[in-house]
Structure formats: C-alpha cells, structure tokens
Amino acid sequence: MKAAAPHAYPILKRILAVSLLLGLLLIISVFLGLSIGSTAQNIRQILAVLAGHSDQYPTLSSIVWRIRLPRVLLAALVGATLSLGGLVFQALLRNPLAEPYILGVSGGSAVGAIIGILLGMSPSPGVPFFAFAGSMATLLLVLLIASTRSAMKKDTLILAGVMVNAFCSSVIMFLISLTQDSRLHNILFWLMGDLSMSDTHRTLMLLVPLLPCFAAIFLLARPMNILLMGEEMAANMGVDVRIITLVLLLITSFMVSAVVCHTGLLGFVGLVMPHLLRLLFGPDHRVLVPACILGGGAYLILCDLLARSLPSQGEMPVGVITAMVGAPLFIILLRRSRR
C-alpha cells in the first residue's frame, strides 16, 4: 500500500490540533448554554441532570432537555453554517469583508418569509419554504446578472449582490408598511434573527442536508487555497475556476438559505468568525473549514446565551447580539483595509 506523502503529516497535525482546541471550546459553550437560563439552579443540579439523574429534578430536566438542548444544538448548527459560508465567500471574492449575505441571499429569504407570514402560512414548513424559495430565486438572479462567457468576476458578483439586496430591502419596507396587525411583530422578530422557535425536529431537518455540504466544502478546501492566488494562476494550475466557483456558490447559498429560512437574519456571524480564525490559524482552508464549523458553533451559542441572559425579563433576538458584536468589528476591518 502506498504511504502518505511526508508533507501531508504536518497539515493533518494542524487540523487535529485546531479541531481539538475548538472542539473543547464548543463543548464548554454547550455546557454553559445548558446550564444558564432564567430558571434558578446550581451547578450540582445541572450536573446531576446531565449525568442522567433526571428523576431527582424533573422540572429542571424538562427545561434542559426539551427547551435548552434543542436551542443550543440549533445555535451550534446555524453558527457553523454561517461561519463556513462567510469563509467560502471571502475565498471566492478574495475579500475579507465578504459574508454570506453579500450575494443577496438574506434579502431574498426575508422577502419570501414575509410573504409567507402575510399569507398566513404556518411557522413550519410554510414560512421556511417561502424563505428558501426567495433566497434561491435571488441567487439565480445574481448569477444571471453576473454571468459572462469567462469565469464570473468577483467585482461583478459583489455589485450584483448589493444591487439585488438593495431592491429586496425596499420590498421588505413596502411589505412592512402594509402590515398593521399582530403579524408585524412576527415579521420584525424574524428580521432580527430568532432561535426561540427551536425544536429537535427542526434541528434534525437542518442537520441532514447540511452535513454533506460541510463535507463537500472540506473536500474543495485545496482548490479554495489555489483560488486565492488569482483566477489566472488557478487556471494554470489545473483548477476549473468557473466550475469550482459555481459549485461553491450553489452549495454555500443552499446551506445558508436553509439556515436563514428557519432562524431569520443573523448578520455578521459570517464576517466575524472567518476573519478571527484566519488571524489565529493562518489562511489554509484545510484548517479553516473545520475551525469555522466548530468555532462558529461555539460563537453563536455564546451570543444566544447573552441574548437569553441580558434582559431582566424575557429575551432579545440573538441577531441583536451578533450585530452589536459584528458591526464594530466591520468598521475596524474596513479601516484596516484602507491602510
């Protein structure tokens, strides 16, 4: 049997080391997400419930396993998806300020979801279906606008995405202005990003299609590294730039829209995590792909924990927290990029 190339071992060690480190952070974040909430309890009770002694604390057990666990798992899955989506868009567009919503996926999802809400569709699967259809229609429109006979140019994709997003924003404002009843609250909460409607079934529905997307992006990590050198260099090294770009765009837009249609708009996650992880672990996408999956999941769990814990009564949408963290970082990155 042919032995592995010697140069493969260092990268495998790095992938393993980074995965173990961020996996530990994810485990700690999950534990905190299960332990902290509006219901008063001590660490001994939480550990007893997690150890399987649910009969001693039946109420707390129900809260942990039926309310907090589905929400924590959904936050981890959504954070991983948005972070990985940001990494792919930043690689394709070679722009550290890009994120999953740069191509108008979020705007299309929002328009579709609001239409579903106004038509009286059920929270699941009616509204998610409309949101997903809107995001896919928007992506198709952006690709049609930006398509050329050669490989799609990054500047054209960005401009097309900005243009379509601006149009979707105006449609959203128009639809909101027509809404005068209780549906307005549902629309605004969805636009701010919300994980409160999480359940085990919804999380499993997301997990099944997202895992193959994660695997496909990891397998395309090396072509993503080559694309960073430029389209001409990548083509000279045997990479079909047009096909790789189109495949990554479709996979990433599909998984991001699948998440957005369930949780609403969660901005800046795809901007914050890829950039921070790139600063910590370098530009190799073979390391960054698992890092974004694990680190992004931990990040959104902690953001959701703040959203549940900061208000003295009730909770705020987690999208408020991600925007409060991400917007200042966006300004810092923008200033650095102009130097």
C-alpha contacts under 8 A as a table, 3 or more apart, distances in Angstrom:
res1	aa1	res2	aa2	distance
4	A	8	A	6.88
5	A	8	A	5.50
5	A	9	Y	7.62
6	P	9	Y	5.91
7	H	10	P	6.27
7	H	11	I	7.54
8	A	11	I	5.69
8	A	12	L	6.32
9	Y	12	L	5.05
9	Y	13	K	6.14
10	P	13	K	5.09
10	P	14	R	6.24
11	I	14	R	4.99
11	I	15	I	6.11
11	I	286	R	8.00
11	I	287	V	7.78
12	L	15	I	5.10
12	L	16	L	6.11
13	K	16	L	5.10
13	K	17	A	6.00
14	R	17	A	5.07
14	R	18	V	6.00
14	R	287	V	6.97
15	I	18	V	5.34
15	I	19	S	5.95
15	I	286	R	7.27
15	I	287	V	5.11
15	I	290	P	7.59
16	L	19	S	5.10
16	L	20	L	6.06
17	A	20	L	5.22
17	A	21	L	6.22
18	V	21	L	5.14
18	V	22	L	6.11
18	V	281	F	7.96
18	V	287	V	7.32
18	V	291	A	6.61
19	S	22	L	5.31
19	S	23	G	5.59
19	S	290	P	6.48
19	S	291	A	6.23
19	S	294	L	7.29
20	L	23	G	4.93
20	L	24	L	6.12
21	L	24	L	5.32
21	L	25	L	6.55
22	L	25	L	4.84
22	L	26	L	6.11
22	L	291	A	6.73
22	L	294	L	5.76
22	L	295	G	5.75
23	G	26	L	4.96
23	G	27	I	6.22
23	G	294	L	5.96
23	G	295	G	7.79
24	L	27	I	5.08
24	L	28	I	6.25
25	L	28	I	5.14
25	L	29	S	6.14
25	L	295	G	7.53
25	L	298	A	6.57
26	L	29	S	5.00
26	L	30	V	6.14
26	L	294	L	6.29
26	L	295	G	6.89
26	L	297	G	6.78
26	L	298	A	4.63
27	I	30	V	5.10
27	I	31	F	6.22
27	I	298	A	8.00
28	I	31	F	5.10
28	I	32	L	6.24
29	S	32	L	5.10
29	S	33	G	6.05
29	S	298	A	5.61
29	S	301	I	6.31
29	S	302	L	6.32
30	V	33	G	4.98
30	V	34	L	6.19
30	V	72	V	6.44
30	V	73	L	7.97
30	V	298	A	7.48
30	V	301	I	7.02
31	F	34	L	5.19
31	F	35	S	6.06
32	L	35	S	4.99
32	L	36	I	5.91
32	L	305	L	7.95
33	G	36	I	5.83
33	G	37	G	7.86
33	G	68	R	7.06
33	G	69	L	7.92
33	G	72	V	6.12
33	G	301	I	6.62
33	G	302	L	7.25
33	G	305	L	6.02
34	L	37	G	7.85
34	L	64	V	5.93
34	L	68	R	5.64
34	L	69	L	6.28
34	L	72	V	7.26
35	S	43	I	7.38
35	S	46	I	6.14
35	S	64	V	7.70
36	I	39	T	7.99
36	I	305	L	7.54
36	I	309	S	7.82
37	G	40	A	7.39
37	G	305	L	7.94
37	G	308	R	6.86
37	G	309	S	6.46
38	S	308	R	7.75
38	S	309	S	7.07
41	Q	45	Q	6.57
41	Q	46	I	7.29
42	N	45	Q	5.55
42	N	46	I	6.57
43	I	46	I	5.05
43	I	47	L	6.10
44	R	47	L	5.18
44	R	48	A	6.15
45	Q	48	A	5.05
45	Q	49	V	6.29
45	Q	57	Y	7.41
46	I	49	V	5.18
46	I	50	L	6.15
46	I	60	L	7.96
47	L	50	L	5.04
47	L	51	A	5.95
48	A	51	A	5.05
48	A	52	G	6.55
48	A	53	H	5.40
48	A	54	S	7.27
49	V	52	G	5.31
49	V	53	H	5.11
49	V	54	S	5.00
49	V	56	Q	7.97
49	V	57	Y	7.12
49	V	60	L	7.62
49	V	61	S	5.84
50	L	53	H	7.34
50	L	54	S	7.94
53	H	56	Q	5.99
53	H	57	Y	7.66
54	S	57	Y	5.57
54	S	58	P	5.67
54	S	61	S	5.41
55	D	58	P	5.38
55	D	61	S	8.00
57	Y	60	L	5.46
57	Y	61	S	5.95
58	P	61	S	5.00
58	P	62	S	6.19
59	T	62	S	5.22
59	T	63	I	6.40
60	L	63	I	5.04
60	L	64	V	6.14
61	S	64	V	5.18
61	S	65	W	6.02
62	S	65	W	5.45
62	S	66	R	5.44
62	S	67	I	7.27
63	I	66	R	5.60
63	I	67	I	5.13
63	I	68	R	6.28
64	V	67	I	5.87
64	V	68	R	4.94
64	V	69	L	5.94
65	W	68	R	6.21
65	W	69	L	5.20
65	W	70	P	7.44
66	R	69	L	6.34
66	R	70	P	6.67
66	R	199	D	7.80
67	I	70	P	6.10
67	I	71	R	6.58
67	I	199	D	7.57
68	R	71	R	5.20
68	R	72	V	6.04
69	L	72	V	5.09
69	L	73	L	6.09
70	P	73	L	5.19
70	P	74	L	6.04
70	P	198	S	6.00
70	P	199	D	5.08
70	P	200	T	5.15
70	P	203	T	7.03
71	R	74	L	5.11
71	R	75	A	6.08
71	R	195	L	6.50
71	R	196	S	7.06
71	R	198	S	5.27
71	R	199	D	6.79
72	V	75	A	5.07
72	V	76	A	6.19
72	V	301	I	6.04
73	L	76	A	5.09
73	L	77	L	6.21
73	L	203	T	7.08
74	L	77	L	5.11
74	L	78	V	6.02
74	L	195	L	7.51
74	L	198	S	6.69
74	L	203	T	5.54
75	A	78	V	5.15
75	A	79	G	5.89
75	A	195	L	7.16
75	A	297	G	6.54
75	A	300	L	5.69
75	A	301	I	5.31
75	A	304	D	7.26
76	A	79	G	5.20
76	A	80	A	6.07
76	A	296	G	7.20
76	A	297	G	3.68
76	A	298	A	6.14
76	A	299	Y	7.96
76	A	300	L	6.34
76	A	301	I	5.89
77	L	80	A	5.19
77	L	81	T	6.20
77	L	203	T	7.91
77	L	207	L	7.42
77	L	297	G	5.99
78	V	81	T	5.12
78	V	82	L	6.14
78	V	259	V	6.08
78	V	297	G	6.90
78	V	300	L	7.57
79	G	82	L	5.34
79	G	83	S	5.95
79	G	269	V	6.91
79	G	293	I	7.56
79	G	296	G	4.60
79	G	297	G	4.32
79	G	298	A	7.34
79	G	299	Y	6.75
79	G	300	L	5.05
79	G	301	I	7.64
80	A	83	S	5.27
80	A	84	L	6.02
80	A	292	C	6.14
80	A	293	I	4.14
80	A	294	L	6.36
80	A	295	G	7.17
80	A	296	G	4.50
80	A	297	G	4.57
81	T	84	L	5.21
81	T	85	G	5.96
81	T	210	L	7.86
81	T	255	M	6.82
81	T	256	V	6.40
81	T	259	V	7.46
81	T	293	I	6.85
81	T	296	G	7.65
82	L	85	G	4.94
82	L	86	G	6.13
82	L	100	P	6.64
82	L	256	V	6.26
82	L	269	V	6.05
82	L	270	G	4.97
82	L	296	G	7.45
83	S	86	G	5.16
83	S	87	L	6.36
83	S	269	V	5.84
83	S	270	G	4.24
83	S	271	L	7.32
83	S	272	V	7.86
83	S	273	M	5.81
83	S	274	P	6.09
83	S	292	C	5.51
83	S	293	I	6.85
83	S	296	G	5.24
84	L	87	L	5.02
84	L	88	V	6.36
84	L	270	G	6.99
84	L	274	P	7.35
84	L	289	V	6.49
84	L	292	C	5.40
84	L	293	I	6.22
84	L	296	G	7.71
85	G	88	V	5.23
85	G	89	F	6.29
85	G	99	E	7.04
85	G	100	P	5.37
85	G	252	T	5.54
85	G	253	S	7.68
85	G	255	M	7.99
85	G	256	V	6.68
85	G	270	G	6.29
86	G	89	F	5.22
86	G	90	Q	6.04
86	G	98	A	6.63
86	G	99	E	4.27
86	G	100	P	5.00
86	G	269	V	7.79
86	G	270	G	4.03
86	G	271	L	5.94
86	G	274	P	6.44
87	L	90	Q	5.21
87	L	91	A	6.23
87	L	99	E	7.51
87	L	270	G	7.01
87	L	274	P	5.29
87	L	288	L	7.93
87	L	289	V	7.69
87	L	292	C	7.65
88	V	91	A	5.10
88	V	92	L	6.13
88	V	224	M	7.89
88	V	248	L	7.24
88	V	252	T	7.27
89	F	92	L	5.08
89	F	93	L	5.87
89	F	94	R	7.81
89	F	95	N	8.00
89	F	98	A	6.11
89	F	99	E	6.08
89	F	100	P	6.47
89	F	249	L	7.77
90	Q	93	L	5.31
90	Q	94	R	5.27
90	Q	95	N	5.02
90	Q	96	P	5.34
90	Q	97	L	7.03
90	Q	98	A	5.16
90	Q	99	E	6.72
91	A	94	R	4.89
91	A	95	N	7.03
91	A	224	M	6.35
91	A	225	N	7.82
91	A	227	L	7.25
91	A	228	L	6.37
92	L	154	K	7.33
92	L	224	M	7.35
92	L	227	L	7.05
92	L	228	L	7.66
92	L	245	T	6.71
93	L	98	A	7.33
93	L	154	K	5.04
93	L	155	D	7.68
93	L	158	I	7.90
94	R	154	K	7.86
94	R	228	L	6.36
95	N	98	A	5.62
96	P	271	L	7.74
96	P	275	H	6.67
97	L	271	L	6.43
97	L	330	F	7.29
97	L	333	L	7.22
97	L	334	L	7.50
98	A	102	I	6.15
98	A	271	L	6.58
99	E	102	I	5.62
99	E	268	F	7.16
99	E	270	G	4.95
99	E	271	L	5.16
100	P	103	L	7.11
100	P	105	V	7.35
100	P	106	S	7.95
100	P	252	T	7.95
100	P	253	S	7.51
100	P	256	V	6.96
100	P	270	G	6.01
101	Y	104	G	5.43
101	Y	105	V	5.43
101	Y	106	S	5.27
101	Y	107	G	7.68
101	Y	267	G	7.78
102	I	105	V	7.44
102	I	158	I	6.55
102	I	161	G	5.70
102	I	162	V	6.69
103	L	139	L	6.81
103	L	142	V	6.84
103	L	157	L	6.97
103	L	158	I	6.51
103	L	160	A	7.16
103	L	161	G	3.87
103	L	162	V	6.86
103	L	164	V	7.81
103	L	165	N	7.51
104	G	107	G	5.21
104	G	108	G	6.28
104	G	135	S	7.60
104	G	138	T	6.33
104	G	139	L	6.81
104	G	142	V	7.65
104	G	161	G	4.91
104	G	162	V	6.79
104	G	164	V	5.87
104	G	165	N	4.73
105	V	108	G	5.32
105	V	109	S	6.18
105	V	135	S	4.81
105	V	136	M	7.32
105	V	138	T	6.22
105	V	139	L	6.19
105	V	253	S	6.80
105	V	256	V	7.78
105	V	257	S	6.52
106	S	109	S	5.05
106	S	110	A	6.08
106	S	135	S	6.68
106	S	165	N	7.83
106	S	257	S	7.27
106	S	260	V	7.10
106	S	265	L	6.59
107	G	110	A	5.11
107	G	111	V	6.26
107	G	135	S	7.25
107	G	138	T	7.87
107	G	164	V	7.80
107	G	165	N	5.35
107	G	168	C	5.20
107	G	169	S	6.50
108	G	111	V	5.21
108	G	112	G	6.18
108	G	131	A	7.11
108	G	134	G	4.53
108	G	135	S	4.25
108	G	136	M	7.51
108	G	137	A	7.15
108	G	138	T	5.30
108	G	165	N	7.67
108	G	168	C	6.40
109	S	112	G	5.16
109	S	113	A	6.02
109	S	130	F	7.60
109	S	131	A	4.18
109	S	132	F	5.92
109	S	133	A	7.40
109	S	134	G	4.97
109	S	135	S	4.51
109	S	257	S	6.75
109	S	260	V	6.86
109	S	261	C	6.27
110	A	113	A	5.13
110	A	114	I	6.06
110	A	131	A	6.29
110	A	134	G	7.59
110	A	172	I	7.29
110	A	191	L	6.93
110	A	264	G	7.45
110	A	265	L	7.55
111	V	114	I	5.29
111	V	115	I	6.21
111	V	131	A	7.03
111	V	134	G	6.50
111	V	168	C	6.60
111	V	171	V	7.04
111	V	172	I	5.93
112	G	115	I	5.21
112	G	116	G	6.23
112	G	127	V	7.66
112	G	130	F	4.69
112	G	131	A	4.19
112	G	132	F	7.21
112	G	133	A	6.71
112	G	134	G	4.61
112	G	135	S	7.47
113	A	116	G	5.00
113	A	117	I	6.20
113	A	127	V	5.21
113	A	128	P	6.62
113	A	129	F	8.00
113	A	130	F	5.46
113	A	131	A	4.36
113	A	134	G	7.78
113	A	261	C	7.08
114	I	117	I	5.00
114	I	118	L	6.10
114	I	127	V	7.85
114	I	131	A	7.95
114	I	172	I	7.60
114	I	175	L	7.52
114	I	187	I	6.27
115	I	118	L	5.13
115	I	119	L	6.11
115	I	130	F	7.34
115	I	175	L	7.99
116	G	119	L	5.11
116	G	120	G	6.41
116	G	121	M	5.34
116	G	126	G	6.66
116	G	127	V	4.94
116	G	130	F	5.74
116	G	131	A	7.68
117	I	120	G	5.15
117	I	121	M	5.64
117	I	122	S	7.73
117	I	123	P	7.99
117	I	127	V	6.33
117	I	183	R	7.07
117	I	186	N	7.93
117	I	187	I	7.30
118	L	121	M	7.59
118	L	179	T	7.95
118	L	183	R	7.15
121	M	126	G	4.97
121	M	127	V	5.90
122	S	125	P	6.45
122	S	126	G	4.98
122	S	127	V	6.26
123	P	126	G	6.02
123	P	127	V	5.40
123	P	128	P	7.25
124	S	127	V	6.12
124	S	128	P	6.28
125	P	128	P	5.48
125	P	129	F	5.95
126	G	129	F	5.31
126	G	130	F	6.49
127	V	130	F	5.21
127	V	131	A	6.14
127	V	261	C	7.33
128	P	131	A	4.99
128	P	132	F	6.00
128	P	258	A	7.94
128	P	261	C	4.52
128	P	262	H	5.66
129	F	132	F	5.17
129	F	133	A	6.13
129	F	261	C	7.32
130	F	133	A	5.09
130	F	134	G	6.12
130	F	261	C	7.96
131	A	134	G	5.09
131	A	135	S	6.27
131	A	257	S	7.63
131	A	260	V	7.71
131	A	261	C	4.96
132	F	135	S	5.17
132	F	136	M	6.24
132	F	257	S	5.72
132	F	258	A	6.24
132	F	260	V	7.99
132	F	261	C	5.74
133	A	136	M	5.28
133	A	137	A	6.13
134	G	137	A	5.16
134	G	138	T	6.17
135	S	138	T	5.08
135	S	139	L	6.19
135	S	257	S	5.97
136	M	139	L	5.07
136	M	140	L	6.17
136	M	253	S	7.72
136	M	254	F	7.44
136	M	257	S	7.61
137	A	140	L	5.16
137	A	141	L	6.23
138	T	141	L	5.06
138	T	142	V	6.24
138	T	164	V	7.36
139	L	142	V	5.11
139	L	143	L	6.17
139	L	253	S	7.41
140	L	143	L	5.15
140	L	144	L	6.13
141	L	144	L	5.13
141	L	145	I	6.22
142	V	145	I	5.14
142	V	146	A	6.09
142	V	157	L	6.96
142	V	160	A	5.58
142	V	161	G	6.04
142	V	164	V	7.12
143	L	146	A	5.11
143	L	147	S	5.66
143	L	157	L	7.38
144	L	147	S	5.31
145	I	160	A	6.47
146	A	152	M	6.42
146	A	153	K	7.35
146	A	156	T	5.41
146	A	157	L	5.40
146	A	160	A	6.42
147	S	151	A	7.80
147	S	152	M	5.59
148	T	151	A	6.72
148	T	152	M	6.04
150	S	242	R	7.53
151	A	241	V	6.43
151	A	242	R	4.75
152	M	156	T	7.40
152	M	157	L	7.27
152	M	242	R	6.74
152	M	245	T	7.99
153	K	156	T	5.33
153	K	157	L	6.40
154	K	157	L	5.12
154	K	158	I	6.23
155	D	158	I	5.14
155	D	159	L	6.15
156	T	159	L	5.18
156	T	160	A	5.99
157	L	160	A	5.11
157	L	161	G	6.03
158	I	161	G	5.10
158	I	162	V	6.15
159	L	162	V	5.12
159	L	163	M	6.09
160	A	163	M	5.13
160	A	164	V	6.13
161	G	164	V	5.20
161	G	165	N	5.94
162	V	165	N	5.07
162	V	166	A	6.11
163	M	166	A	5.20
163	M	167	F	6.38
164	V	167	F	5.08
164	V	168	C	6.16
165	N	168	C	5.01
165	N	169	S	6.10
166	A	169	S	5.09
166	A	170	S	6.44
167	F	170	S	5.24
167	F	171	V	6.40
168	C	171	V	5.00
168	C	172	I	6.13
169	S	172	I	5.02
169	S	173	M	6.29
170	S	173	M	5.16
170	S	174	F	6.19
171	V	174	F	5.00
171	V	175	L	6.19
172	I	175	L	5.17
172	I	176	I	6.15
173	M	176	I	5.11
173	M	177	S	6.11
174	F	177	S	5.19
174	F	178	L	6.59
175	L	178	L	5.25
175	L	179	T	6.67
176	I	179	T	5.18
176	I	184	L	6.94
176	I	187	I	7.87
177	S	180	Q	7.69
179	T	183	R	7.10
179	T	184	L	5.93
180	Q	183	R	7.65
180	Q	184	L	6.60
181	D	184	L	6.05
182	S	185	H	5.78
182	S	186	N	7.28
183	R	186	N	5.16
183	R	187	I	6.27
184	L	187	I	5.08
184	L	188	L	6.21
185	H	188	L	5.25
185	H	189	F	6.11
186	N	189	F	5.21
186	N	190	W	6.12
187	I	190	W	5.17
187	I	191	L	6.22
188	L	191	L	5.07
188	L	192	M	6.34
189	F	192	M	5.23
189	F	193	G	6.46
189	F	194	D	6.56
189	F	317	P	6.85
190	W	193	G	5.25
190	W	194	D	6.10
190	W	263	T	7.08
190	W	264	G	4.75
190	W	265	L	6.85
191	L	264	G	5.66
191	L	265	L	5.38
192	M	264	G	6.77
192	M	265	L	5.85
192	M	266	L	6.91
192	M	317	P	6.07
192	M	318	V	7.47
192	M	319	G	5.04
192	M	320	V	6.38
193	G	263	T	5.81
193	G	264	G	4.38
193	G	265	L	4.60
193	G	266	L	5.08
193	G	317	P	5.71
193	G	318	V	5.92
193	G	319	G	4.46
193	G	320	V	7.57
194	D	197	M	7.39
194	D	263	T	5.40
194	D	264	G	6.14
194	D	265	L	8.00
194	D	317	P	4.95
194	D	318	V	5.80
194	D	319	G	6.73
195	L	198	S	5.68
195	L	263	T	5.77
195	L	304	D	7.89
195	L	317	P	7.45
195	L	318	V	7.10
198	S	202	R	6.61
198	S	203	T	7.25
199	D	202	R	5.44
199	D	203	T	6.38
200	T	203	T	5.16
200	T	204	L	6.22
201	H	204	L	5.22
201	H	205	M	6.17
202	R	205	M	5.03
202	R	206	L	6.39
203	T	206	L	5.18
203	T	207	L	6.11
204	L	207	L	4.90
204	L	208	V	6.31
205	M	208	V	5.84
205	M	209	P	7.50
206	L	209	P	6.08
206	L	210	L	6.20
206	L	258	A	7.18
206	L	259	V	7.22
207	L	210	L	5.18
207	L	211	L	6.06
208	V	211	L	6.05
208	V	212	P	7.72
209	P	212	P	6.12
209	P	213	C	6.93
209	P	255	M	7.78
210	L	213	C	5.03
210	L	214	F	6.27
210	L	255	M	6.10
211	L	214	F	5.10
211	L	215	A	6.31
212	P	215	A	5.04
212	P	216	A	6.07
213	C	216	A	5.11
213	C	217	I	6.23
213	C	251	I	6.23
213	C	252	T	7.58
213	C	255	M	7.01
214	F	217	I	5.33
214	F	218	F	6.31
215	A	218	F	5.14
215	A	219	L	6.29
216	A	219	L	5.12
216	A	220	L	6.36
217	I	220	L	5.01
217	I	221	A	6.23
217	I	248	L	7.24
217	I	289	V	7.52
218	F	221	A	5.09
218	F	285	H	7.97
218	F	286	R	6.62
218	F	289	V	6.04
218	F	290	P	7.69
219	L	222	R	7.40
220	L	223	P	5.50
220	L	224	M	6.34
221	A	224	M	5.03
221	A	225	N	6.38
221	A	285	H	5.13
221	A	286	R	5.21
221	A	289	V	7.37
222	R	225	N	5.03
222	R	226	I	6.47
222	R	285	H	6.91
222	R	286	R	6.68
223	P	226	I	4.99
223	P	227	L	6.14
223	P	239	V	6.76
223	P	244	I	7.65
224	M	227	L	5.04
224	M	228	L	6.64
224	M	285	H	6.86
225	N	228	L	5.49
225	N	229	M	7.53
225	N	283	P	7.91
225	N	284	D	6.45
225	N	285	H	6.20
226	I	229	M	5.58
226	I	230	G	7.55
226	I	233	M	7.79
226	I	234	A	5.53
226	I	239	V	7.91
227	L	230	G	5.45
227	L	231	E	6.09
227	L	233	M	7.85
227	L	234	A	5.51
227	L	241	V	7.58
229	M	233	M	6.10
229	M	234	A	6.64
230	G	233	M	5.45
230	G	234	A	6.10
231	E	234	A	5.08
231	E	235	A	6.06
231	E	241	V	6.52
232	E	235	A	5.13
232	E	236	N	6.22
233	M	236	N	5.07
233	M	237	M	6.30
234	A	237	M	5.08
234	A	238	G	6.57
234	A	239	V	5.37
234	A	240	D	7.76
234	A	241	V	6.91
235	A	238	G	5.25
235	A	239	V	4.97
235	A	240	D	6.09
235	A	241	V	6.30
236	N	239	V	7.32
239	V	244	I	7.60
240	D	243	I	5.57
240	D	244	I	6.07
241	V	244	I	5.30
241	V	245	T	5.86
242	R	245	T	5.25
242	R	246	L	6.07
243	I	246	L	5.15
243	I	247	V	6.02
244	I	247	V	5.19
244	I	248	L	6.09
245	T	248	L	5.29
245	T	249	L	6.04
246	L	249	L	5.08
246	L	250	L	6.15
247	V	250	L	5.25
247	V	251	I	6.12
248	L	251	I	5.19
248	L	252	T	5.87
249	L	252	T	5.32
249	L	253	S	5.86
250	L	253	S	5.24
250	L	254	F	5.92
251	I	254	F	5.20
251	I	255	M	6.33
252	T	255	M	5.34
252	T	256	V	6.04
253	S	256	V	5.14
253	S	257	S	5.88
254	F	257	S	5.30
254	F	258	A	6.08
255	M	258	A	5.01
255	M	259	V	6.34
256	V	259	V	5.20
256	V	260	V	6.09
257	S	260	V	4.93
257	S	261	C	5.95
258	A	261	C	5.53
258	A	262	H	6.84
259	V	262	H	5.43
259	V	263	T	6.29
259	V	264	G	7.89
260	V	263	T	5.24
260	V	264	G	4.89
260	V	265	L	5.89
260	V	266	L	7.56
261	C	264	G	5.88
263	T	266	L	7.76
265	L	319	G	6.83
266	L	269	V	6.86
266	L	318	V	7.50
266	L	319	G	4.81
266	L	322	T	6.85
266	L	323	A	7.79
267	G	270	G	7.34
267	G	319	G	6.58
267	G	322	T	6.47
267	G	323	A	6.08
267	G	326	G	7.72
268	F	271	L	4.86
268	F	272	V	5.97
268	F	322	T	6.25
268	F	323	A	6.14
268	F	326	G	4.99
268	F	327	A	7.13
269	V	272	V	5.35
269	V	273	M	6.23
269	V	296	G	7.49
269	V	300	L	7.70
269	V	322	T	6.51
269	V	326	G	7.09
270	G	273	M	6.16
270	G	274	P	6.55
271	L	274	P	6.23
271	L	275	H	6.47
271	L	326	G	7.26
271	L	330	F	7.64
272	V	275	H	5.69
272	V	276	L	6.23
272	V	326	G	6.05
272	V	329	L	7.16
272	V	330	F	7.95
273	M	276	L	5.20
273	M	277	L	5.95
273	M	292	C	6.75
273	M	295	G	7.16
273	M	296	G	6.06
273	M	299	Y	7.83
274	P	277	L	5.21
274	P	278	R	5.95
274	P	288	L	7.60
274	P	292	C	6.34
275	H	278	R	5.09
275	H	279	L	6.31
276	L	279	L	5.15
276	L	280	L	6.33
277	L	280	L	4.97
277	L	281	F	5.84
277	L	282	G	7.51
277	L	288	L	6.97
277	L	291	A	7.10
277	L	292	C	7.28
278	R	281	F	5.37
278	R	282	G	4.86
278	R	283	P	5.51
278	R	288	L	6.98
279	L	282	G	5.86
279	L	283	P	7.93
281	F	284	D	8.00
281	F	287	V	7.52
281	F	288	L	7.41
282	G	288	L	7.92
283	P	288	L	7.25
284	D	287	V	5.65
284	D	288	L	6.26
285	H	288	L	4.54
285	H	289	V	5.64
286	R	289	V	5.88
286	R	290	P	7.55
287	V	290	P	6.12
287	V	291	A	6.26
288	L	291	A	4.77
288	L	292	C	5.84
289	V	292	C	5.31
289	V	293	I	6.43
290	P	293	I	5.05
290	P	294	L	6.23
291	A	294	L	5.36
291	A	295	G	5.59
291	A	296	G	7.78
292	C	295	G	5.09
292	C	296	G	5.18
292	C	297	G	7.84
293	I	296	G	5.50
293	I	297	G	6.17
294	L	297	G	5.30
294	L	298	A	6.37
295	G	298	A	5.15
295	G	299	Y	6.07
296	G	299	Y	5.01
296	G	300	L	6.32
297	G	300	L	5.54
297	G	301	I	6.30
298	A	301	I	5.19
298	A	302	L	6.35
299	Y	302	L	5.32
299	Y	303	C	6.26
300	L	303	C	4.84
300	L	304	D	5.98
300	L	322	T	7.92
301	I	304	D	5.15
301	I	305	L	6.13
302	L	305	L	4.89
302	L	306	L	6.36
303	C	306	L	5.18
303	C	307	A	6.30
303	C	318	V	6.44
303	C	321	I	6.07
303	C	322	T	6.57
304	D	307	A	4.85
304	D	308	R	6.21
304	D	318	V	5.22
304	D	321	I	7.69
305	L	308	R	5.18
305	L	309	S	6.05
306	L	309	S	5.01
306	L	310	L	5.60
306	L	318	V	7.99
306	L	321	I	7.39
307	A	310	L	5.92
307	A	311	P	7.38
307	A	315	E	5.91
307	A	316	M	5.22
307	A	317	P	6.32
307	A	318	V	5.30
307	A	320	V	7.85
307	A	321	I	6.46
308	R	311	P	6.93
308	R	314	G	7.38
308	R	315	E	4.81
308	R	316	M	6.60
309	S	312	S	7.47
309	S	315	E	7.06
310	L	315	E	7.43
311	P	314	G	6.27
311	P	315	E	5.60
311	P	316	M	6.98
316	M	320	V	7.16
317	P	320	V	5.71
317	P	321	I	7.53
318	V	321	I	5.30
318	V	322	T	6.47
319	G	322	T	5.10
319	G	323	A	6.04
320	V	323	A	5.25
320	V	324	M	6.16
321	I	324	M	5.06
321	I	325	V	6.28
322	T	325	V	5.25
322	T	326	G	5.76
323	A	326	G	4.95
323	A	327	A	5.54
324	M	327	A	5.84
324	M	328	P	7.12
325	V	328	P	6.27
325	V	329	L	6.78
326	G	329	L	5.12
326	G	330	F	6.04
327	A	330	F	5.00
327	A	331	I	6.46
328	P	331	I	5.17
328	P	332	I	6.37
329	L	332	I	5.00
329	L	333	L	6.15
330	F	333	L	5.14
330	F	334	L	6.06
331	I	334	L	5.02
331	I	335	R	6.24
332	I	335	R	5.24
332	I	336	R	6.25
333	L	336	R	5.03
333	L	337	S	6.07
334	L	337	S	5.14
334	L	338	R	6.57
335	R	338	R	5.39
335	R	339	R	6.91
336	R	339	R	5.47
